[in-house]
Every structure is written in structure tokens, then in C-alpha cells.
Amino acid sequence: MKKDKAVIYWLLSGCVLVFIMVVVGGITRLTNSGLSMTDWHLVTDTLPPLTEEKWQQAFDAYKQFPEYQKINIHNDFQLADYKFIYFWEWFHRFIGRIIGLVFIVPFFYFLIKKRIDKATLNKCFVLLGMGALQGFFGWFMVKSGLVDNPDVSHFRLALHLTFAFITFAYTLWVALDLMYPEKKFVVVELKKLARITLIFLLIQIIYGGFVAGLNAGLIHNHWPLMSDGQFFHESISLEKDSWLTRFTEGKSGVQFIHRTMAYVVVGLILFLYFKSKKYTLTVQQQNGLNALVLIVFLQFTLGVFTLLYSVPLWLGLIHQITAFFLLTAMTFTLHRLSK
């Protein structure tokens, strides 16, 4: 028997809001808006500046930081331009506040009404901690771009992005636990393979954050080979840094890992799909696997065109959105194969 539907809808609404927040975060990154708000207050910047005087004060504060002093001061950057980038960062933070309210208020209501069982309650406490930690990661990321370098650390950006994906996946998992409380036909072999595939998918998401943070999609805009007809571009070997640094901080090395890992993820999902043919699966398990195959090929194709066209905003955003759908299908499939 399914658990309280209101609790399920509450958790799924959280998934939708996290999805929206990541989409807006993608727009914020792709429009270079992330450093427009130079401080953070829980209450006082809930609304954007409401008068021209307040706008000018915010703009003057922005002028004191590296992004304006080293980049935008040379681009005839005016107040109207500032309002545009301010909106996306403000909207991103505003959705974060909405997520907090949507989680906390119903949570205490369900808690008082005793509509959450003990197992789900413990998971909700984990989600509460994850939400708070994600807020910290966001501040930690922005802070890195307000010191000397007018760009956020790609490590911190990847951390912020990947943890948002993980928070979404865990929220969905908790909802699925309530939607399908019974355990039927656990396929141990497929479950193990699905777990391995999920790990590689998360690594790919991390490297997607590295690519975004380093703007590594703006070079080697060729496929299937990197520029100059090379699978492994010679510039990676010529760098003087350690191999670890080349593949975590060098643009060419990071792009190489991301584009190569795409083949690995596709291969693992196809292996999982064909391996499943030896079993008689439930409808949900089969639907999950079918969705995985369809979405991973769509995501691979989008990745290729995003690279070929040097990451236009709309294509980069669709690529990120499809990654979310792929993680959703992966989470659902693993859940159904596990329980």
C-alpha cells in the first residue's frame, strides 16, 4: 500500500524546484551573472533593489570587485547591463529561499500531524542538512570569484553543481521509497552494474562542471577528434604541470576527460540494457532502462553539437537540462532494480 500521497507530492515538488534552480543556475553561469551580487543576506536581499538609488548603490558596490575592474570596465558596462546580470543571480538565490520554505513549512506540518514514519523522518533530516550544505557551497563558490581572479573556482562550481544533482537524486529516491514501499524482484547483477554506471555518470557531471568553470568548451570545437585531427591533443602532453593537474585544471585535459567519459557512460548504459535482456523484468524496470538508452543518446548528441557550436547559451542549457533527465532515469532505474 502506498504511503501518504501528500508527503510524496511534497518531496516531488522539491525535486521540481531543485531542477528549476539548477536550470536558472545554468543561465546564471552562461550569462556570466554569478558575481553580480557581492554579498549575501538571508532577509535583506530577498527582493531586488526597488529604487534607482538602491540600484546605483548595488552597482557601485559591484564596481569594487575584480569582475568589473578587470573585465566589464573595458566593455562600456552600464547600469542596465548590471541589472540584467543581477536579475539572474538574484533569481537563483530567490528560488533557493523558496526551496527552503517549501521544505521546512510542510515538514513541520507533517511532523506535527505524525504523517511521516520514522525511516522517512531520518531521510528528511538528511535532506535538511543537504539543503543547508548546498547553500554554503553556493556562497563558497561565489566567494572564490570576489578576491583576485574575476571567475569562480571551477572546483567549487563543480562541487556546487554536482551536489545539487545529488540532492535532487536523493530527494527523488526518498519519494520513490514511499511510492513503491514493497520489494519485488531485486536483480542483484543489474543493481551492481547500475550502481557502477551511476558512479561514472556522477564523474561525468563533475567534469561537466569543470568544463563550464574553465570555459573548456570554447576550444577544440571538433568531433569525433580534437582539433588538428588528434584524439588526444598534443597540448595536453606539452604542459609542464603534473598529469593530475593537466586533467583537472588544464582546459584541454578536462575537455578530453569529459568527451571521453561520454563514451564510457553510453557504453555502460548499453551494456546494462543488453544485460537486462536475460531477465524477465517488471514494466517499471524495463521502462527505466528504455528511458536511459533514449536519454543518453540524446545527451550525447547534444554534447557533440554544444561543442561544435562553441557552447551557445541555449544549447549549453539544454545539454545541462538533459543531464538532469538522465540522472532522473538513472535514479529511477537503480531504485527499481534495487527494490
N, C-alpha and C positions, 0 to 999 in steps of 0.2 A: 504493500500500500504506500502511495506517495505521501511525503510529509507535507506540512503546511505550505500551501501554494503561495501565500503572501510572502513568506520568507524566501522562497525560490525566486519570485519576481523581484524582490528587493536585491538579491545577490546578482541576478541577471541585469538589473538596471545599473548596478555598479560596474559590471563588465562593459556595458554600452558607454557609460561615462568615461571609463578609462580609455576605451577605444577613441572616443571623441577627443579626449585630452591629448592622446598621442598624435592624432591627425593634426590638431592645432599646433602641437609641439613641432611636428614636421614642417608646417608652414612657417612657424617662427624661425626655425633653423634655416630653411631655404630662402627666406626673405631677409636674413641677417638681422633679425629683430630681437634676439635673445639678450642683448646687453643694453637695451633701451631703458630699463628700469634699474637704476643703480643702487637701490636699497630695497629692503623688504620689511613690511609691517603687516601684522596679522589683520588689523582692522582698518587703519587709516588709508591704505591704498586699495581698498575694496572697490571703490569707484574711481574712474579716471579723473584727471583734473576737469573741473566744471566751469572754469573761467579762463580767459586769455592770460590773466595774470598768473594763475596757477600753472598753466601750460608753459609759460615763459620761464617760471621758476624751475620746473622739471627739466626743461631744455637746457637751462644754464647749468644745472647740476650734471646733466649728461655730458656737457662740454668739458667737464673737468677730468674725464676718463679717456683711456687710450684709444678707444674705437673712434671717437670724434677727433681727437688730437692728431692721430696718425693716419686716419683714412678719410673720414667724412668731411673734415675741414677743407680738403682739397677737391671735394665733389659738389661745391655750391649747395651744401646741405642746409636746408631751411626748416623752419618750424613745421611747415606742412609735411615735409618728409619725416620729421621726427614723430609727428602724430601717427603716421602710418605704422612705423615700426613699434611705437609704444603700444598701439592697439593690440597687436598680436601677442606681445609678451604679457600685457595686462589680461587679455582674454584667456591665455594659457593658465595664468595664476588664478583667475576668477573661477575657471572650471575646477581647479584643484580645491578651492574652497567649497564649491558646490558638492564635489565628491565627498568631502569631509562631513558636510551636513547630511547628505543622503545616506551616509553610512551610520553616523553616530545617533541621529534622532530616531530612526526606526529601530536601531539596535537596542537602545534603552527601552523603547516601547515593547518590543518583542521579549526583552529580558524581564520586564515587569509583569507582562502578561503570561510569562512562562511558556512561550511558544517556540523556544529554541532548546533542543535537547543538549545534554552535556557535551557530547562529541562535537556537535556543530558550534557550541559556545566556545570551546577551546580553539577551534579553527578561526572563529571570528576575532578572538583576541590576537591571533597571529596576523590576520588581515589588518587589524587596527595598527599593530606595530609596523607592518609593511607600509601602510599609508603614511605614517609619520616618518619612516625612514626615507621614503621616496621624496617627501617634501624636503628633507635635509639634503638628499642627493642633488635636488634641483638647485638649492641655494649654493651647495658646494661646487656645482658645475659653473654657475654664473660667476661666482667669486673669482674663479681662475682667469676670467677674461677682463677683470677690472683692475689688474695690477700693472703689468708691463706690456704683455702681449695682448693686442686687441682681438683675441679669439679665445674661446673656451678650450680647455684641455680636452683632446679627443678621448682620453682615457675616462675622464669624468662624464663626458657626453655619452659614451658607450655604456657606462655604468648606469646613468640615469635612464637611458632608453631601454636597456636590457631589463632592468629591474621593473620598469613599467610593464613590459611584456610578461615577466614572471608573475607580477601581481595580478595581472589580468588572467593568466592561465590558472593560478591558484584559486582565484575567486570563481572562475568557471568550474573548476574541479569540485569545490565545495557545493556549488549549486547542483552539479551532476550527481554528487553523493546523495542529495535529497531527492532528486528526480528519479534516480534508479537505486533505491536502497538495497534491492535484492542482488545477490551474487549469482550469476549464471554463466556457465561455460567459459571459465577462465582459460585462456590459451597461453600457457607458460612460455613456450618458444617464441610466439609472436609478441608477447608482452616484453620479453627481454630485448628483442630486436627493435621494438617501438621505443623503448627507453633509450637505446643507443642512438636511434635516429633523432629523438628529441634533443639529446645532448649535442649532436652535431648541428642541429637546427639552431640551438641557442648560441653555439660558437659562431655560426654564420651571422646571426643577429648582432652579436658583439662586433664582428668585423664590419658589418654594415654601419654601425656607429663609428668605428674607426675611419671608414671611408668618408662618411659625412663630416666628421670632425676635422679631417685633414684635407677636405675637398679633393680626395684622390680620384673621384670620378671624372675630373676635368682633364686627366691625362690618359694616354694610351687608349684613345677612343676608337678602338678597332676590335673586331671579333671574327673568328674564334682566337686569333693570335693577338698578342700585344703589338704595339707599333714596331715597325721595321721587320715585320714577318717573324717575330720571335714569340715562342710560347712562354719562355722565361726571359724577361727583358734583361739585357746586359747591364743596365744601370743598377740593378739590384746587386750584382756581383762586384761592381766597381766602387760601391760605397765603402767607406773606411770604418763604419760602425760595426759592432758585433752583429752576428746573424739574427739574434733575438731582436735587437733594435731595428734592423732592416725590415723585419716582418711585423713590427708593432708600431714603429714611428715613421718609417720611410714610406712615402706615397706609393711608389712602385711596388714595394714588397707587400704593403697592406692590400693594394688592389689585386695583386696576384693571388693572395690567400683567399680573398673574397670571391673572385671569379672562379678559382679552382674548387673552393669549398662548395660552390653551387652544383658542380658535377657530382660531388660526393653525396650531397643531400638528395639530389634527384635519384642517384643510383641506389641509395639506401631505401628510399620510399618505393621504388620499383621492385627492389628485392623483397621488401616486406609484402608488397601487393601480390607478387607471384608466389611467394612462400605461403601465403594465406590460402592459395588455391587447393592445397592438400587437406584443408579442413572444411567442415560444414559450419559456416559462421551464421550468427544471428543477423537479422536485417540491419540492425544498428551498426554492428561491426563492419559489415560489408559496405554500408553507406559511408561510414567514416573513411574506409580505405579508398573507395571510389573518389570521394571528395579530395583526399590527399593527393592522388595522382593528377587529377584535373587542375588543382590549385598550384601544385608545384611546377607543372609545365607552364602555366600562365605566369607564375612568378619568374621563372627562368627566362621566358620570352621578354617580359617587362624589364628584367635586369639587363638583358642584351641591348634593348632599344634605349634604355636610360643611359647606358654607357656610350652607345653610338652617337646619340644626340647631345652628349655632354651635359646631362642632368638638367633638362628644363624643369621648372618648378612643378608643373602639372604631372609630368611623367615620374619624377622623383617621389612625389606624394602618392601617386597610385601604386608605385613599387612598395612603398612603406605600408600602405593600407593592405595590400595583398599579402605582405609578410604577416600581418595580423591575422588575416583569414587562414593562412597556412598554419600558424600556431594554434588557432582555434580548432581546425580539423585534426591536428596532431594531438592536442589535448583530449578532444572527444574520443578519438580512436584509441588512444592509450587507456583512457578510462574504461571504455567498453571492452577492451581486450584484458583489462586487469580485473574487472568486476562483473 
